[in-house]
């Protein structure tokens, strides 16, 4: 089977769970005898806007294709200038690419940077298209479908102009996609240089002074028509998908509510680092809670700090909260701040925490950290908004599901801090649970889904 994975970028310029997922999936598919490649939206060059597809790598290590002059990649900051994200691509270039390469499967992991003509060309050459629901981009220009402290229900994008008012402008996004910027951020061993580069590119904690000016207006009504056209643009791309791969029942419910697709399968995401590392753990004081996300409101970080603050007078010295982030605004006696980690450090990360907290307020499509924690025998405390609750519900006693509000978090934290047996029992439940590990089995299941859809089309 010849498979092409579309991702929003590659390290070091881009990172995150969706990219790790796609890279691991392609690598394992190659080891199982299939021809799996990746393609991503690359540099946007000044002057000529001609679309090109540049090939890197080789068949043994995996071919990597870069699209030159794709659409901009906004990440999670939102879209300030909708027109720039709907520009036409070169149908002839894309059609020639798919006609020449003869892929059986196109597996999409994000719509970011994708011309509509890219998908049209794939479909025109008979390629079967799959889409994994890593986030909500395309249903939401900010990826999280979250507004005013709750899951957004604005299916017509009537409020998107206001929500994206602080989004970065296209010129800044283009600079971030440049080869020069990609080269520069490789030098992580020069902290001062890295911080300067990130500040220049608007990636530091504060907003870039010129960011999103095109999206700011005293009257948002004039922008609504543009966002409606953008919504239609993404809907037309979604309609080209033959089958959706929902990574949880949470994402299934939302995508089916918005798109009403004909075909879809719930299959939890995984990566090659999730293996069976479960062991019986010991617990003492202080209880070491861990948070592995970004310091964003929709991730529930502010809610988590508020819950910790409420407990502090009663349990001073009896708990810590370890976070892994470059920048964060809180200073608390219980906070242990560490630098961001990579996947090679997972064992160390989970060795040093007693329970993982995922306090998401948004409808998180899955949450790979939950699977990671459980694979190391670490109990989890998650809100009911997290897609990985499917896993917690399946195996009784391995974690705690709470409402996405301060009272639920405080009560659960009080239990695990005041009674050492609570986490001990959860750890034992994890070790007893009949969880099947083995990344190859997971990848074979994905390949089986491909095959079923290909057969159904013949």
WOVENNOR-V453913 format. One record per residue. N is the residue number from 1. RES is the residue in three letters. PHI is phi in whole degrees, 0 to 359 (999 if undefined). D_LAST is the distance of its C-alpha to the last C-alpha in Angstrom with 2 decimals. Layout:
BEGIN
n = [N & N]
res = [RES & RES]
phi = [PHI & PHI]
d_last = [D_LAST & D_LAST]
END
This chain:
BEGIN
n = [1 & 2 & 3 & 4 & 5 & 6 & 7 & 8 & 9 & 10 & 11 & 12 & 13 & 14 & 15 & 16 & 17 & 18 & 19 & 20 & 21 & 22 & 23 & 24 & 25 & 26 & 27 & 28 & 29 & 30 & 31 & 32 & 33 & 34 & 35 & 36 & 37 & 38 & 39 & 40 & 41 & 42 & 43 & 44 & 45 & 46 & 47 & 48 & 49 & 50 & 51 & 52 & 53 & 54 & 55 & 56 & 57 & 58 & 59 & 60 & 61 & 62 & 63 & 64 & 65 & 66 & 67 & 68 & 69 & 70 & 71 & 72 & 73 & 74 & 75 & 76 & 77 & 78 & 79 & 80 & 81 & 82 & 83 & 84 & 85 & 86 & 87 & 88 & 89 & 90 & 91 & 92 & 93 & 94 & 95 & 96 & 97 & 98 & 99 & 100 & 101 & 102 & 103 & 104 & 105 & 106 & 107 & 108 & 109 & 110 & 111 & 112 & 113 & 114 & 115 & 116 & 117 & 118 & 119 & 120 & 121 & 122 & 123 & 124 & 125 & 126 & 127 & 128 & 129 & 130 & 131 & 132 & 133 & 134 & 135 & 136 & 137 & 138 & 139 & 140 & 141 & 142 & 143 & 144 & 145 & 146 & 147 & 148 & 149 & 150 & 151 & 152 & 153 & 154 & 155 & 156 & 157 & 158 & 159 & 160 & 161 & 162 & 163 & 164 & 165 & 166 & 167 & 168 & 169 & 170 & 171 & 172 & 173 & 174 & 175 & 176 & 177 & 178 & 179 & 180 & 181 & 182 & 183 & 184 & 185 & 186 & 187 & 188 & 189 & 190 & 191 & 192 & 193 & 194 & 195 & 196 & 197 & 198 & 199 & 200 & 201 & 202 & 203 & 204 & 205 & 206 & 207 & 208 & 209 & 210 & 211 & 212 & 213 & 214 & 215 & 216 & 217 & 218 & 219 & 220 & 221 & 222 & 223 & 224 & 225 & 226 & 227 & 228 & 229 & 230 & 231 & 232 & 233 & 234 & 235 & 236 & 237 & 238 & 239 & 240 & 241 & 242 & 243 & 244 & 245 & 246 & 247 & 248 & 249 & 250 & 251 & 252 & 253 & 254 & 255 & 256 & 257 & 258 & 259 & 260 & 261 & 262 & 263 & 264 & 265 & 266 & 267 & 268 & 269 & 270 & 271 & 272 & 273 & 274 & 275 & 276 & 277 & 278 & 279 & 280 & 281 & 282 & 283 & 284 & 285 & 286 & 287 & 288 & 289 & 290 & 291 & 292 & 293 & 294 & 295 & 296 & 297 & 298 & 299 & 300 & 301 & 302 & 303 & 304 & 305 & 306 & 307 & 308 & 309 & 310 & 311 & 312 & 313 & 314 & 315 & 316 & 317 & 318 & 319 & 320 & 321 & 322 & 323 & 324 & 325 & 326 & 327 & 328 & 329 & 330 & 331 & 332 & 333 & 334 & 335 & 336 & 337 & 338 & 339 & 340 & 341 & 342 & 343 & 344 & 345 & 346 & 347 & 348 & 349 & 350 & 351 & 352 & 353 & 354 & 355 & 356 & 357 & 358 & 359 & 360 & 361 & 362 & 363 & 364 & 365 & 366 & 367 & 368 & 369 & 370 & 371 & 372 & 373 & 374 & 375 & 376 & 377 & 378 & 379 & 380 & 381 & 382 & 383 & 384 & 385 & 386 & 387 & 388 & 389 & 390 & 391 & 392 & 393 & 394 & 395 & 396 & 397 & 398 & 399 & 400 & 401 & 402 & 403 & 404 & 405 & 406 & 407 & 408 & 409 & 410 & 411 & 412 & 413 & 414 & 415 & 416 & 417 & 418 & 419 & 420 & 421 & 422 & 423 & 424 & 425 & 426 & 427 & 428 & 429 & 430 & 431 & 432 & 433 & 434 & 435 & 436 & 437 & 438 & 439 & 440 & 441 & 442 & 443 & 444 & 445 & 446 & 447 & 448 & 449 & 450 & 451 & 452 & 453 & 454 & 455 & 456 & 457 & 458]
res = [UNK & UNK & UNK & UNK & UNK & UNK & UNK & UNK & UNK & UNK & UNK & UNK & UNK & UNK & UNK & UNK & UNK & UNK & UNK & UNK & UNK & UNK & UNK & UNK & UNK & UNK & UNK & UNK & UNK & UNK & UNK & UNK & UNK & UNK & UNK & UNK & UNK & UNK & UNK & UNK & UNK & UNK & UNK & UNK & UNK & UNK & UNK & UNK & UNK & UNK & UNK & UNK & UNK & UNK & UNK & UNK & UNK & UNK & UNK & UNK & UNK & UNK & UNK & UNK & UNK & UNK & UNK & UNK & UNK & UNK & UNK & UNK & UNK & UNK & UNK & UNK & UNK & UNK & UNK & UNK & UNK & UNK & UNK & UNK & UNK & UNK & UNK & UNK & UNK & UNK & UNK & UNK & UNK & UNK & UNK & UNK & UNK & UNK & UNK & UNK & UNK & UNK & UNK & UNK & UNK & UNK & UNK & UNK & UNK & UNK & UNK & UNK & UNK & UNK & UNK & UNK & UNK & UNK & UNK & UNK & UNK & UNK & UNK & UNK & UNK & UNK & UNK & UNK & UNK & UNK & UNK & UNK & UNK & UNK & UNK & UNK & UNK & UNK & UNK & UNK & UNK & UNK & UNK & UNK & UNK & UNK & UNK & UNK & UNK & UNK & UNK & UNK & UNK & UNK & UNK & UNK & UNK & UNK & UNK & UNK & UNK & UNK & UNK & UNK & UNK & UNK & UNK & UNK & UNK & UNK & UNK & UNK & UNK & UNK & UNK & UNK & UNK & UNK & UNK & UNK & UNK & UNK & UNK & UNK & UNK & UNK & UNK & UNK & UNK & UNK & UNK & UNK & UNK & UNK & UNK & UNK & UNK & UNK & UNK & UNK & UNK & UNK & UNK & UNK & UNK & UNK & UNK & UNK & UNK & UNK & UNK & UNK & UNK & UNK & UNK & UNK & UNK & UNK & UNK & UNK & UNK & UNK & UNK & UNK & UNK & UNK & UNK & UNK & UNK & UNK & UNK & UNK & UNK & UNK & UNK & UNK & UNK & UNK & UNK & UNK & UNK & UNK & UNK & UNK & UNK & UNK & UNK & UNK & UNK & UNK & UNK & UNK & UNK & UNK & UNK & UNK & UNK & UNK & UNK & UNK & UNK & UNK & UNK & UNK & UNK & UNK & UNK & UNK & UNK & UNK & UNK & UNK & UNK & UNK & UNK & UNK & UNK & UNK & UNK & UNK & UNK & UNK & UNK & UNK & UNK & UNK & UNK & UNK & UNK & UNK & UNK & UNK & UNK & UNK & UNK & UNK & UNK & UNK & UNK & UNK & UNK & UNK & UNK & UNK & UNK & UNK & UNK & UNK & UNK & UNK & UNK & UNK & UNK & UNK & UNK & UNK & UNK & UNK & UNK & UNK & UNK & UNK & UNK & UNK & UNK & UNK & UNK & UNK & UNK & UNK & UNK & UNK & UNK & UNK & UNK & UNK & UNK & UNK & UNK & UNK & UNK & UNK & UNK & UNK & UNK & UNK & UNK & UNK & UNK & UNK & UNK & UNK & UNK & UNK & UNK & UNK & UNK & UNK & UNK & UNK & UNK & UNK & UNK & UNK & UNK & UNK & UNK & UNK & UNK & UNK & UNK & UNK & UNK & UNK & UNK & UNK & UNK & UNK & UNK & UNK & UNK & UNK & UNK & UNK & UNK & UNK & UNK & UNK & UNK & UNK & UNK & UNK & UNK & UNK & UNK & UNK & UNK & UNK & UNK & UNK & UNK & UNK & UNK & UNK & UNK & UNK & UNK & UNK & UNK & UNK & UNK & UNK & UNK & UNK & UNK & UNK & UNK & UNK & UNK & UNK & UNK & UNK & UNK & UNK & UNK & UNK & UNK & UNK & UNK & UNK & UNK & UNK & UNK & UNK & UNK & UNK & UNK & UNK & UNK & UNK & UNK & UNK & UNK & UNK & UNK & UNK & UNK & UNK & UNK & UNK & UNK & UNK & UNK & UNK & UNK & UNK & UNK & UNK]
phi = [999 & 254 & 237 & 239 & 260 & 261 & 235 & 282 & 168 & 226 & 297 & 273 & 294 & 239 & 213 & 116 & 297 & 293 & 288 & 302 & 301 & 293 & 296 & 296 & 297 & 296 & 298 & 292 & 298 & 295 & 295 & 271 & 98 & 260 & 259 & 244 & 231 & 238 & 226 & 215 & 285 & 259 & 286 & 254 & 263 & 289 & 86 & 291 & 260 & 293 & 282 & 224 & 241 & 256 & 263 & 237 & 79 & 217 & 296 & 290 & 270 & 106 & 280 & 238 & 251 & 246 & 271 & 271 & 63 & 279 & 281 & 296 & 251 & 275 & 57 & 261 & 278 & 98 & 238 & 267 & 232 & 306 & 301 & 290 & 260 & 238 & 295 & 289 & 263 & 263 & 301 & 296 & 296 & 292 & 296 & 297 & 298 & 288 & 292 & 285 & 277 & 53 & 286 & 273 & 228 & 246 & 251 & 264 & 247 & 186 & 269 & 298 & 79 & 268 & 289 & 297 & 292 & 300 & 290 & 299 & 293 & 300 & 295 & 296 & 263 & 79 & 284 & 273 & 251 & 242 & 223 & 265 & 272 & 290 & 208 & 246 & 297 & 103 & 269 & 212 & 290 & 251 & 76 & 257 & 52 & 222 & 206 & 56 & 80 & 207 & 296 & 280 & 246 & 278 & 288 & 258 & 60 & 290 & 256 & 291 & 299 & 291 & 294 & 261 & 299 & 261 & 291 & 290 & 287 & 297 & 301 & 293 & 298 & 296 & 298 & 293 & 273 & 288 & 296 & 297 & 293 & 298 & 296 & 294 & 283 & 295 & 272 & 291 & 283 & 247 & 304 & 294 & 298 & 299 & 298 & 294 & 298 & 294 & 295 & 297 & 269 & 75 & 259 & 287 & 299 & 279 & 283 & 300 & 305 & 262 & 290 & 72 & 298 & 293 & 266 & 268 & 203 & 284 & 233 & 281 & 301 & 293 & 267 & 300 & 297 & 295 & 289 & 294 & 295 & 295 & 301 & 295 & 302 & 288 & 300 & 295 & 290 & 300 & 293 & 277 & 283 & 279 & 207 & 266 & 251 & 279 & 274 & 190 & 291 & 297 & 291 & 300 & 298 & 287 & 297 & 289 & 291 & 273 & 251 & 50 & 291 & 283 & 227 & 193 & 225 & 274 & 216 & 297 & 283 & 207 & 212 & 294 & 279 & 271 & 234 & 278 & 246 & 293 & 204 & 289 & 247 & 251 & 229 & 215 & 238 & 281 & 285 & 260 & 275 & 226 & 232 & 248 & 263 & 275 & 278 & 257 & 298 & 292 & 282 & 86 & 294 & 298 & 298 & 298 & 297 & 298 & 294 & 298 & 299 & 293 & 278 & 303 & 300 & 277 & 234 & 304 & 81 & 255 & 207 & 229 & 233 & 267 & 237 & 236 & 204 & 286 & 231 & 198 & 270 & 276 & 232 & 224 & 294 & 272 & 279 & 244 & 263 & 237 & 289 & 305 & 253 & 243 & 294 & 289 & 256 & 304 & 300 & 295 & 300 & 282 & 294 & 261 & 232 & 267 & 208 & 264 & 246 & 235 & 266 & 304 & 264 & 280 & 279 & 295 & 298 & 211 & 113 & 302 & 299 & 294 & 298 & 300 & 301 & 297 & 294 & 258 & 80 & 265 & 298 & 236 & 239 & 230 & 279 & 293 & 280 & 275 & 302 & 292 & 302 & 305 & 290 & 294 & 289 & 294 & 241 & 302 & 90 & 276 & 191 & 230 & 253 & 236 & 290 & 284 & 210 & 296 & 298 & 296 & 294 & 300 & 296 & 292 & 299 & 298 & 297 & 286 & 280 & 277 & 230 & 298 & 285 & 295 & 290 & 299 & 293 & 294 & 298 & 296 & 295 & 298 & 293 & 274 & 297 & 281 & 279 & 265 & 253 & 132 & 294 & 298 & 299 & 297 & 294 & 298 & 295 & 298 & 298 & 295 & 295 & 306 & 300 & 299 & 288 & 297 & 295 & 295 & 282 & 287]
d_last = [14.78 & 16.36 & 17.44 & 19.75 & 21.99 & 23.88 & 27.33 & 30.42 & 32.52 & 33.76 & 37.07 & 39.93 & 39.37 & 36.91 & 36.74 & 35.82 & 33.55 & 30.28 & 30.85 & 32.00 & 28.91 & 26.53 & 28.68 & 28.87 & 25.15 & 24.40 & 27.24 & 26.17 & 22.56 & 24.20 & 26.45 & 23.59 & 22.35 & 19.89 & 20.68 & 21.55 & 23.61 & 25.31 & 26.10 & 28.88 & 31.01 & 34.15 & 37.37 & 38.25 & 40.78 & 43.73 & 44.12 & 40.92 & 37.96 & 35.53 & 32.28 & 31.65 & 29.40 & 31.52 & 30.29 & 32.33 & 32.32 & 30.61 & 27.64 & 29.77 & 30.99 & 28.02 & 27.59 & 28.76 & 28.18 & 30.71 & 30.31 & 33.71 & 34.78 & 32.17 & 33.15 & 35.85 & 35.16 & 37.35 & 36.78 & 38.41 & 41.32 & 39.78 & 39.46 & 42.72 & 41.57 & 38.31 & 38.25 & 37.89 & 34.61 & 32.91 & 33.72 & 31.26 & 29.61 & 29.03 & 25.72 & 26.36 & 26.90 & 23.80 & 21.58 & 23.23 & 22.73 & 18.96 & 18.64 & 20.96 & 19.76 & 15.98 & 15.27 & 12.05 & 13.72 & 16.63 & 18.69 & 21.48 & 24.79 & 26.80 & 26.74 & 30.19 & 30.79 & 27.39 & 27.40 & 25.13 & 24.16 & 22.80 & 20.01 & 19.55 & 19.21 & 16.62 & 14.41 & 15.30 & 14.02 & 10.53 & 11.90 & 10.97 & 14.43 & 16.39 & 20.04 & 22.78 & 25.70 & 28.62 & 30.81 & 30.92 & 31.01 & 29.45 & 30.72 & 34.13 & 35.59 & 37.50 & 34.62 & 36.58 & 36.56 & 40.22 & 43.28 & 46.83 & 46.50 & 43.53 & 39.79 & 39.33 & 38.04 & 38.24 & 34.82 & 36.14 & 37.63 & 41.04 & 42.89 & 40.96 & 43.59 & 46.24 & 44.20 & 43.36 & 46.91 & 47.63 & 44.44 & 44.86 & 44.94 & 42.46 & 45.06 & 45.38 & 41.63 & 41.44 & 44.27 & 42.46 & 39.41 & 41.65 & 41.75 & 45.48 & 45.00 & 42.36 & 44.87 & 47.73 & 46.30 & 45.75 & 49.47 & 49.56 & 52.65 & 54.68 & 54.83 & 57.03 & 54.85 & 51.73 & 53.41 & 54.66 & 51.26 & 49.65 & 52.46 & 52.06 & 48.34 & 48.96 & 47.41 & 50.57 & 51.31 & 52.96 & 51.20 & 51.59 & 54.39 & 52.34 & 49.09 & 47.39 & 50.16 & 47.75 & 46.44 & 49.91 & 51.47 & 54.04 & 51.89 & 48.24 & 47.52 & 47.22 & 44.28 & 42.26 & 40.59 & 39.33 & 37.84 & 36.16 & 34.52 & 33.52 & 32.01 & 29.95 & 28.88 & 27.49 & 25.91 & 23.91 & 22.73 & 21.86 & 19.82 & 17.45 & 16.65 & 13.36 & 15.18 & 18.88 & 20.53 & 23.92 & 26.61 & 28.75 & 29.33 & 31.60 & 28.97 & 26.51 & 29.23 & 30.10 & 26.70 & 25.61 & 29.03 & 28.67 & 25.05 & 23.71 & 20.17 & 17.43 & 16.25 & 18.58 & 19.86 & 23.47 & 23.93 & 27.34 & 27.77 & 29.63 & 30.86 & 32.19 & 35.74 & 35.22 & 36.43 & 38.74 & 42.15 & 43.63 & 47.34 & 50.30 & 52.02 & 55.59 & 56.68 & 59.91 & 61.44 & 60.37 & 56.89 & 54.57 & 51.88 & 49.24 & 47.25 & 44.59 & 43.40 & 44.74 & 47.89 & 46.06 & 46.97 & 43.47 & 43.14 & 46.21 & 48.56 & 51.42 & 51.04 & 51.20 & 54.38 & 55.94 & 55.35 & 56.81 & 59.80 & 60.54 & 60.67 & 62.76 & 66.24 & 65.66 & 63.88 & 65.28 & 64.61 & 62.34 & 58.95 & 57.33 & 54.19 & 52.59 & 50.47 & 48.70 & 49.00 & 50.63 & 52.27 & 53.30 & 56.14 & 57.39 & 60.33 & 60.91 & 62.83 & 59.92 & 57.38 & 56.48 & 54.67 & 52.74 & 50.79 & 47.00 & 45.40 & 42.39 & 40.04 & 42.30 & 44.98 & 43.16 & 45.34 & 48.48 & 47.35 & 46.61 & 49.64 & 51.90 & 50.73 & 51.18 & 48.71 & 46.05 & 46.24 & 43.29 & 44.95 & 42.21 & 42.89 & 39.53 & 36.37 & 35.44 & 31.72 & 32.49 & 35.42 & 34.79 & 38.55 & 38.53 & 36.27 & 38.38 & 41.61 & 40.62 & 39.51 & 43.13 & 44.64 & 45.66 & 45.72 & 44.27 & 45.65 & 42.99 & 42.93 & 40.60 & 38.79 & 37.27 & 33.67 & 34.73 & 36.77 & 33.77 & 34.84 & 38.52 & 38.04 & 36.01 & 38.91 & 42.19 & 45.11 & 43.49 & 44.28 & 45.60 & 43.80 & 46.15 & 46.17 & 45.93 & 49.67 & 52.79 & 54.22 & 51.25 & 51.31 & 55.09 & 55.20 & 52.58 & 54.29 & 57.61 & 56.31 & 55.00 & 58.07 & 60.71 & 59.35 & 58.23 & 56.68 & 53.94 & 51.98 & 52.94 & 51.37 & 48.17 & 47.99 & 48.48 & 45.73 & 43.32 & 44.39 & 43.92 & 40.53 & 37.68 & 35.63 & 33.14 & 33.27 & 31.37 & 29.26 & 27.00 & 25.88 & 25.11 & 22.99 & 21.07 & 20.30 & 18.95 & 16.74 & 15.52 & 14.67 & 12.72 & 10.74 & 10.21 & 8.90 & 6.57 & 5.29 & 5.61 & 3.84 & 0.00]
END
